[in-house]
Amino acid sequence: MSSDVLDRRLAVAPHFCLHPQDGERMLLLSEERSFRLNGALYADLLPRLDGSLTGRQVVAAFRSSVPEAEMIQILEGLHGKGYLVTLPDRGDLHLAAYWSAQGEQPVEADRRLRSVPVGVVALGQGPAAGSEGAGALLSLLAGSGLAVAGEAEAGLLFVLVDDYLQPALAEFATAAAAAARSWIPFKPGGLSAWIGPHHGPGEPPSAHPAGLDDPRRPCFHCLARRLITHRPGDTLVQAPVGGLRPARAWTAGSLALARGIAVTEAIHQVRGEASRLDRNLLTLHGPSGAAETHLAPRFQDCPHCGAGAPAHGSVPEPTPIRLAKVARGGDGDGGWRALTAEQALARLEPLISPLTGIVSHARDHELSRRLYLSIASQANRERVDPRENRRLGKPGAAGGKGLSRIQARVSCLAEAVERYACGWTGSEPRRRARYAELAPAAVHPRTILGFSERQYDLRAELNKGASGMHHVPERFREDAEVDWTPAWSLTADAPRWLPTRFCYFDYRAQDLPEDHPFCLGDSNGCASGGTLEEAILQGLLEVVERDAISVWWYNRLARPAAGLDGIEPRFLAALRSYCESRDLAVEVLDLTTDLAIPAMAAVAHNRTTGREISIGFGAHPDATVAATRALTELNQSLYFNLANEQPEGGEGADFGEARHWYQSASVAEHPYLLASGGAPSDLESLSRRGPESIDEAVRDLVGRLAEAGHEVVAMDYDRRDVPLACVKVVVPGLCHFWNRRGEPRLFQSPVRQGLFAAPLSEDRLNPLSFFI
């Protein structure tokens, strides 16, 4: 028998109640378990094990009737099975019962609980977060068996606040990081109490989420940076001492609930166990008691925990992009993915949070049975008036589609990641130079913007009333000093530089002699993926898709229908059933150009009026996947066009141009939206064969574009706070589907395809700029 058991007070595990039965049996009953011990010895022994005797005293008490060795063996057996425990010198039986019920000896639990003293600092006011609240929390900590200490001696501190964004908390965080102290912010008040995360040195027991590889504990400054994106109104005024939104709503019960959960999480932290506070902010909704976790972000450019923003001119030469072998997995409507939809969703779901997520909310919808889509609203990086309503199609929202509900949700969240990656923060690597100073490695804006000389000459007139996507900027001046972003040519395997303002939404020129707004941020070719290779493939396919749209739309080309053999039959039947119920005709048009990379358009219109036109697009080396993508994107278009039928308000209130098109345009006025007749294109024969892996598919497409005289350039956004790779792919010379009428290819492609004997003049192109 161990000396610990011999020398300490012994008791039947206090979570059990003893019940004698027939004089020779004892029942041990707890909330969750039941045991029976048979024999007169147990009936005599167990009632005496009440914590008043040590093991040696028990052995001595029974020496006349039970040999010492036998009694020691009995006590060891009871102790080993958890029926008998040793008690610490302090603490009550209820606390001991709490641990023995979990299979732990109270003495060992007491040792672990008291290994790290816990203190409380009050930065707030009143009974919730002031000195009164600190006293209440200290009392609970001590009553739960934890060692309590003053601020200087504590190994773990709770810091009480009324608002996580009150200035004093940021100041405390900076000082705590400098002193390598462990601490937990805690807002007990409010309709929702906030607890955590646990900040400080070391790595938490909980594994970091898949796709995020920073093992450290969270950084408070990174957390605050994300919190403010969900509270843009806070940036409009100076925060007072107590913060702009101090907690004022609570009840005695809600404060008690919050403090109780905080103490429970502190126990896990002190004991070195995995806790919800390891990597998350925990919220408790007072009225319902519901608890939610919100993943704490960490930014690589954080000046407190990361590298900070690079200095101008300090950016080295672009880093080479080397394609690694990536097997094709998770095939489906997404087409050649590195992750299954389930794996991707497991990475992406933690990004959804109205407090710390890049996505505030994500909602799944069904246009009809088996016709799935998902919509997400995003946090806003910019300082904007909260009255501004950023809707789908703008950087503040995202949408997704798929053959299943989970594919639609993954598509939506992946698009949100793409939009987030494209957002300017001011810390992105870049080099300031004139074009000639970086040429020939610099990609000339003329080759990627696609505006014609006529558009530049008439820009003042064309921009009257034009929306952002139709805006014609000023001409690029080669003598202007501008920012350039490092990229890599997959064609030439050589460094490239892209205009920074072309790569990011909401770019702001910093410390330049003069701003030169020669372009806007452009999402064309921006994509995310489970690996860098997958992201490049998806971005490249988007560029190809939009080139095909441009050639078709602006030349108003009559295109053949595509056969639908190979499309998932249940999905196709569901779509046809829905369209028939609304008197809609649906066709898939083959938009494949001279690049020989399959591209499709799915077009629906009202059979009777020819109006209510909805369109979806897709491109992919597998033409069946391209057609499927076009049809699932058509679902999105149908859904939002239905919203646009509302006269005002609703999801579609911001889309006047699209609403006007949906209500007034007809296929009679736009016959190129109808199939040209004749035999439909065969999806099987259109598909490009050969690539068995994602990296091979990228190389195949890069090679095909090189044959056509086009270079492929990729830029890695390198956003390590998201669990997907994010890139921008640029192919100079390919057409954009926005109002860009200067690319030679726009005029030459129909001639190369044998559709026109000679190219159209610019004034004969479709006067209606693509806007969908």
N, C-alpha and C positions, 0 to 999 in steps of 0.2 A: 504494500500500500504506500502511495506517495506520501512524503512528509507533509505536503500541502493539505492533504485530506486528513491526516492524523492530527495535525495541529490546528486546523480551522474548525469553526462551528459547522455542524452538518444539519441539513434539513431536507425533508421530502421536498422535491422541486415545488416551489411555492405556487406554480400555476395549477397544481393538482389539488383536488379536494379528496380527503380520505373518508371512505365509507366502509365500516365493518360489515361482514356478511357471515352469518352462522358461526361466529366466534373463531373460525379458523381461516377466514378469507378476508382479504382487503381489496376493495375497489379503488382505483386511482382514476378519477374523472377530471378532465379539463374541458375547455371550450370545444376542442377539436378532437381529443383522443380519449381512449378508455383502455385501462389495463386491470388485470386481476392477478393478485399474488396469493397463492395457496399455502397454508401452513400456520400453525399456532405461533411459530417464532415471528412471522411477519406481523401477525395481529398484535403481538406484544411489542415488537421493535418499532414499527413505523410511527405509532402515535408519540413515541419518545423523541423522534427526530424532528424537533420543532425549532432548531437553531440555538438551543441553550447549551448543548453539549458538543465538545470537540470529538474527533474520531477516537482519540485515546480514551476519553471519558466513556464513550459508548462501549468500547472493547472491555474496559474495566467493569462497567456496570453489568455486563452479561458473562463475566469470567466464570462465575459459579455454575452456569448452566450450558454455556457454549464455549468450547476451547478457543483460545485466542486466535490461532491460525484460521479456524473455521469462520469466526466472526469477521476477521479481516477480509477473507475471501467473499463473504456475503456482502459486506459493505462495498468492496471493489466492484462486485457484479451490479449492485444497485446504482453505483456511481457511473459505471460504464454505460448503462442503459439509459441514463438520464433521469432515473427516478429519484436520485439523491444528488444534492448539490452542496458545494461549499459556499458559505456566505462571506461577503466582505465585512470589514469591521464597521462600515458605515452604510447608510442607505436603508430604505424600508423594504419590506417583503414584496410590495407591489412592483417596485423597480426590479427586484430580483426575479419575480415571476415573469416580467416582460422579457427578460433574456433567457430564462430557462425554458419558456414556452417556444423559443426559437432554436432550442438545442444547444445553447451556450451556457457555460458555467458562469454564474453571476460574478465570481471573483475575477475571472478573465475579462468579462465585459466591463467591470469597474476599472480594471487596469487600462484597457484600451480607451475607455471614455475619458479618463483623466490624463491621457498621454499628451494632449494638446490643450492648453488653457484657452478659453474663449472669452473675448471681450466685446463690448458694445460701444460704438461712437455715435452720438446723436448730432446730425447736421440739420435736422428738421425742427418742427415746432409742435408743441402741444402733446396730447396723450398718444398720438400715433407715432410720431418720429422725433419728438423732443425728449427731454430728460425723463419725463414721466413714462414715455414709451420705452426708453432704454431700461428703466428700472423693472418694468413689467417683463421685458424680454430676458433680462439677467436672472430674474426669479425663476422663469421657466427653464432656462438653461441649467441652473443649479439643481432645480427639482427633478431634472431628467438625468442627473448623474454626471453631468459635465463639470469640469473644473472651470471656474470663472476667474477672470483676472482683470486688472486695469489695462488701459490702452497700451501702455509701454511694455507690459509683460505678456500680453496675449499673443499666442501663436496663430490665432485666427480671429479676425474682427468682423462683426456685423456693423455695417455703416447705415444708419437709418436716415432716410431722406423723404421729402414730400414729393420730389420730382427727380427722376433720373438725370434730367438735363439741367438741374440747378447748378450754377457755376462752381459752388464749393465742392461738389462731388468730383468734377474733373480735376480740380486742384488736389484733392485728396488722392485720386488715382495716380497722378504724376508723382507725388511724394511717396506713395506706397510702392510704386514700381522701382523708384530709385533706392528704396530701403529693402527691396526684395521681400515685402510683407504679403501675407495671404489675407484676403478679405472678401466679404460678400456684401454687395449693396442690397438694401432691403427697403422697399416702400410698403409699409403695412396698410396704409390707408387707401382710400379710393374704392370705387366699385370693383376694381380688380387690383389685388395686391401683387406686387412684383418682388421676386426673390432671385438673387444671383445675376450672373453666373459667379462661380468661385474664381477670383482673379489671384494671380500670384505666380511664384516660380514653380518649376517642375512640370511634369506631365500628369494629367488626370488619369484615373483608372479606366474610364470609358474610352473605347476606340473612337477615333475621328470618323466622320461619315465617309462613305465610299466616294472617291474622286477628289477628296480634300486631304492634303497630305501634311498639314501643319499639326504636329503632335502637342504643341504647347497649350497651356491654359489660355482662355480668352483674354483679349485686351479691352479694357473699358473704353478707350478712345475710339477703337474700331466699332464697338457697340454703339457708342453715342453718335458716331458718323452715320451709321445706318438708321438709328432711331430718328434722326432729324429729317431723313428723306421721307419719312411717313408723317412728318409734322411740318410741312413747308411753311405754314403760316408763322411758325416760331422764328423764322429768319427775318421777319419784317420789322421786329421790334427788339429792343435790348432786354435781355432776361434779368429780372430782379433777383435778389439773393435767394429767395425761395423757389425760383423757377417760374416759368410762364404758366404752368398748369399744375399747381400744387394740389395734392389730394385733399379733398374736403369732405368727402362722403364716406361714412363708415358707421357700423354699429359695434357695440361691445362684442357681439358674437363674431362679426367679420374680422375684427382685430384679433380675437382669440384664435380663430381658424388660421389666419395668416401666420401668427406667431408659432402656433403649434406645428404647422408644416415647416416653417423655417427651422425650428429646433430639430425636427426629424431629419431634415436634410443636413443640418450641421453635424448630427450624430454620424451620418454616413461619411461626411468629409473627415471628421476627426479619426474615425476608425479606418480610413483609407479605402473605403468601399466605393464602388461605382454609384453615382448620384445623378439626379436630373440636373444638378447645378454644374456638373463637370464642363459642359460645353453649351449650356442653354440658359436662357432667361426663363424662369418659371412664373406663370401668372395663375392667380386664383380668383375666380369670379365670385364675389361675395354673395350675390343673390342666389346663385345656383350651386356654389361650391365646386364648379367644374375647374379642373386644372389643365393647363396647356403648356407645352414647351416650345420655345422659340430659339432656333439655332443662332448662336452668337457668331458674327462674321469676323474674319481677320483679313486685313488688306496689306498687300505687299508693299504699298507705298506709304504706309502709316509712318509718320515721323517719330512716333513713340516706340513702336515695336517692329517696324519694318525698315526698308531701305530709304524711305522718303522719296521725294520727287527728284529725278536726275537733273543735274544742272545742264543748261544749254551748252551744246558743244561737247558734252561729256559722253554722248552716245557713241559706242564703238561701231565698227562696220556691221552690217546686217548679219545675223546668225544664219548659217546654212540650214535649210530644211532637208532632212534626210527621211525618206519614207520607210517606215518599218513594216515588216510583214504583219498584216492584220487580216485574220480569217473573216470570211463572210458569215455572219450569224444574225439571227433576228430578222430574217427576210420576211417580207410581207408588203403591205402598202407603202412602208417606209423605204423599202428597197436597199439591200446590201448595207446592213448596219453592223457595227462592232458589238453592240449590246442588244439583248432581247428587250422587249418593251418593259418587262417586269424589272429587269436590272436597271434600265434607264430611269424608271419611275422611282425606284428605291433611292437613286441619287438625287432626284429632282424634288421629291416631296418636301424635304427639309427646307427648301427655298421658299416655301409658302408660309408667310406670316404677316399679319398686319402691323407687326412691330419691328421685326428684324429681317424679313424676307425681301428678296428682289421682286417677289410676287406677293401682293397683299391677299388676294383671293383667287381661286380657280374654280370655275363652275362648269360642270358637265351638262350637256344638253343633247337632246335627240330631236332632229328635224322631224323624224318619224321613226318607227321601229327599225333598228339596225342602221340608222343614218346618224352617226355620232359626230359631235364637235365639242370643243371646250374653249372657254374664254377666261382670260386672266387679266387682272388689273395690276399694274406695277407700281412700285415705289418710284418717286420722282427725285432725280438727283438735283434738279434745278431749284433755285429760289423763285417761286412763283406765287402769285395770289391764289389762295385756295379756291377762289370762285371760278378759276379756269377749269374747264372740263376737258380732260385729255382722254379721248375715246379711241376705240379700236382703229388700227391703221396708223396711229401716232406712237411715239416712243413710250407713251404711258400705258399701253395695253398690248395684248398678244392673243392670237387665236390658233387653234389646232384642229386637225381632222384626222380620221383614220377609219380602218375597217372594224375596229373594236373600240369600246369605251376607253380602254387603257392606252391604245395607240393614239387616240385623239388627245388624251390628257398629256401624254408624253410630247406629242407634237406641239401642243400649246406651250408647255413649260420650256421646251427646247427653244421655241421662238422667243419666249421671254428672256432666256439667257442670251440669245443673239442680240436682242435689242439692248439689253443691259451692257453687253460687251462693247457695243458701238458707242456708248455714252461717254462724252468727254468729262474728265475729272481735272485735267490740268497737270497731272503727274506722268503722263504718257511719255515714253522715250521718243525723242525727235531731235532733228538737227536743223539749225537755222542756216539757210544758204540761199544764194541765187541759183537759178536753174543751171547755168553754165558751170558753176562750181562743183556740181555733182554729176553732170552729164558725162558719159552716156548712161550711167547707172540710174539717173533720175528718169522716171516715166513722165513724159511731157503731158500736161493736162489736156492738151488738144486731142490726144489719142484715146483718152478715157472719158471725156465729157461729151463729145459728139455733137456740139452745137455747130450750126452752119454760120458762114460769114453773114448771110442774110439775117439770121436771127440776132447776131450781135449788132448789126447795123440798125435793126428795128427794135432793139430791146426796150427802149423807153415806151414805145407804143404797145409792144407785145405784153409788157409787164403790167399794164393797166388792168387791175382786177384779177390778175393771174394768181392762182394758188401756188404754194411752195414748189410742188413738183413740176409746174409749168414755168417757173421763174427763170428768166435768162440772165445770168450774172454778167459782170463786166469781163472783158477779154483778159486772159492771163498775160501778165507782163513779165518777160524773162529777166528784166533787170530788177524786179522786186525781190526783196529779201523775205522769204516765207519759211514756214516750218515743213520739214519732210520727215516721214515715218519710215523706219527700216522695214524692208520686205525682201523676198527672195524669188528669183526666177526659177521655176521648175523646168522651164524649157532650156535655158542656157546654163543652169546650175551656177548662177552668179548673183551678186548683190544687186538690189534694186531699191529705189527710194520712191515712195508715193506721197503726194501732197497730204499733209496731216488733216487739213480741213475737209478733204475728200473722204477720209477714213472714219470720221467721228461725227455723231450728232452733237449739236450745240457747242461746236468748237469755239473757243475764245482765244483770240490772239493775245499773247502776253509779252509785254516789253518789246514790241516791235515798233520801229519808227512810224509805221503807218499800217493800218489794216488793209488787206488786199482781198476783198470778198469775191474771188473768181469762181467759186463753186460752193455748193452746200454739201453737208454730209449725205452720203448715199448708201443705203443698205443693200444695194444690189451686190450679190456675191458674198454677203455675210452669212455665216452658217456656224452651227455647233455640231458636235459629235462626241461619241464615246472615246474617240481617239483623234489625234491631229489629222490622220489620214482620212478618217470618215468625214470630218468637218470640211476638209479640202474638197472631197468628192461632192458633198452636198452643195457647197458654195459654187463649185464649177458648174454643176448641173443647173443651178439657178441662173447663172450668167447665160448659159446656153439657152435655157427656156425663154428668158426675156429677149434675147437676140431674135429667136424665132417669132415671138409675139410681135416685135417691132417690124420685122420684115413683112409679116403677114398683114398687120393692121395698117401701117402707113401706105403700103402698096395696094391695099384692099384686094388681096389675092384670093382667088377661088381655090379652095383646098378640098381634097377628097375626104370622104368619111373614113374613119378607121373601124375595122371590124372589132367586135368586142369578145371574140373567142378568147378564153383564158382569164377574163375578169371573174373575180370571185362571184359565183352564181347567186348566193343569198343576198349579198350586197346589191348586185345589179337588179335583182328582182324587187328588192325593197325600194330602190331609187325609182325604178320604172313605175311601181305602184303609186308612190307618192306623187310623181309628176302627172300620172293619169288622173289622180284625184283632183289636181289643180288645173287640168286641161293644158299641161305643158308638154311640148315636144322636146326630146333630148337627142343630140348627136355629139359624137366625138370626131373632131376634125384633125387630120394629120398635118401638123405644121412643120414637119421635118424639113430642114433646109439643105443646102449643099454641104453643110458640115457632116451630114449623115449620122447625126446623133438624134434619136427619136425625141420628138416634142409634140405634145398634144394639147388641144383645147376642147373642153366639154362645154357645150352651149345649150341652154334651155330657153324656150320662148313660148308664149301663149299661142296655142294652135289657132285660136279664133281671131285674135287681134294682131298677132305677130309682135306684140310688145312684151313687157315684163321679162326682159332679157337678163339672164344671169350667165356668168362665164367662170370656168375654172381652168387651171393650166397645170402641166406637169412635163418634165423632161427626165429621161433616164436611158442608159444603154439598153435596158430591157424595155421594149416598147409596151409590154403589158403593164409594167410598173408605171411607166409614164402615163398611160391612159387611166390607170387606177388613181394616180395622184390627181389628175385633172378632174375625175369624177368626184373624189372626196372633197377637193377644193370647191367644186360646184355646190356641194352641200353647204359650205360656209356662205357662199354667195347667195344661195337661196334663202338661208336663214336671215342674213342681214338685209336682204332686199325686202323680206317680209317686215322686218323692223322699220325699214324706210317707208313703208306704206303709211305709217302713222303721220298725221299732218304736222305734229310738232311733238317735241319731247321724245322720250324713249331712247333706245340704243342708237337709233340712226339719225338723231336730230342734227348731228354735226356734218352730215353728208349730203348737202343740198345738190351738188353736181351729180352724184351717183343716183340720188332719188329722182332727179329730173330725167336722167337717162332711162331709168327703170320704168318710169311712168309714161314717157313720150316716145322714146326711140323704138323703131320697129325693124324687123328683118327685111321688110320691103325696101326701106331706105338704106339698109346696110346688108346687101345680099352676100357679101363675103363672110357673113356669120353663118351661112348655110353651106352644106356640103355641095361640091361642084357636080355631083352625079357620077355615074360610072361605078366600076367595081371598087369596093372599099379597100383600103390598104390592109395588108395582112400583118398583124402585130409580130408574128413569129419571124417573118422574113425581114422586118425592119430592124429587129434587135441585133445589137453588136455582140458577137460571141467571143469567148476566150477567157476573159478575166475570171479567175477563181478566187481572188482575194481583193480586198478593198484597195490596197496599194497598187496592185496590178491594174485595177480599173482606172485609177488616177493616171498612171503612166500611159495607158491606152488612150485616154481622152487627151492628155497633153500631147501625145504623138500625133493624134488625128488633127488637132488644132495647129500643130506645127506644120503639118503637110499643107494646111490651108493658109499658112503664112502668119499665124498668130502666136504670140508668146503668152504663157500663163504665169502670172505673178501671184504669190501668196503672202499674206501678212498675218502673223500670229498675234492675236490680241493679248494673249498670256494673262488672262484674268484668273488668278489662282484662288480667288474667293468663290468661284463657282466650280461645280464638279464635272464640267464638260470642257472640251477643247473648243475654242472659238477662233475663227479666222475670217479674213476677207480675201476673196479671190478676184483678181482683176485680169481681164483679157483685152488688152488694147486693140481697138479696131472692131470689136463686136458692138452691136447696137444695143442701146438702152430703150426700154419701152416707154419711158417718159418722152416729153416733147423735145427730142434731140434729132435734128434733121441734117446733120453734117457728115455722118460716117459714110465713106464711099461704099461700104458693104450694103448699106440700106438700099442703094440704087442698083448695085451690081448683082446681088444674090438672085433676084428673080430672073435676070438674064442668064446667069450660070445654070439655073434650074430649068431653063427652056420655057419659062412662063411668059417672058416678054422678049420681043425681038431687040428692043433697045431700052435703056433705063429711062424711068420717068424723070421729068424735071422736078425741082423742089416744089414749085407752085402747083404741081399736079398730085402731090401726096395727099393723103387723107387730111382734111382740114381739122378733123376732130382729134385732139390729142388724147392718147390713151390715159385713162385715169383710174381704172378699176384696181 
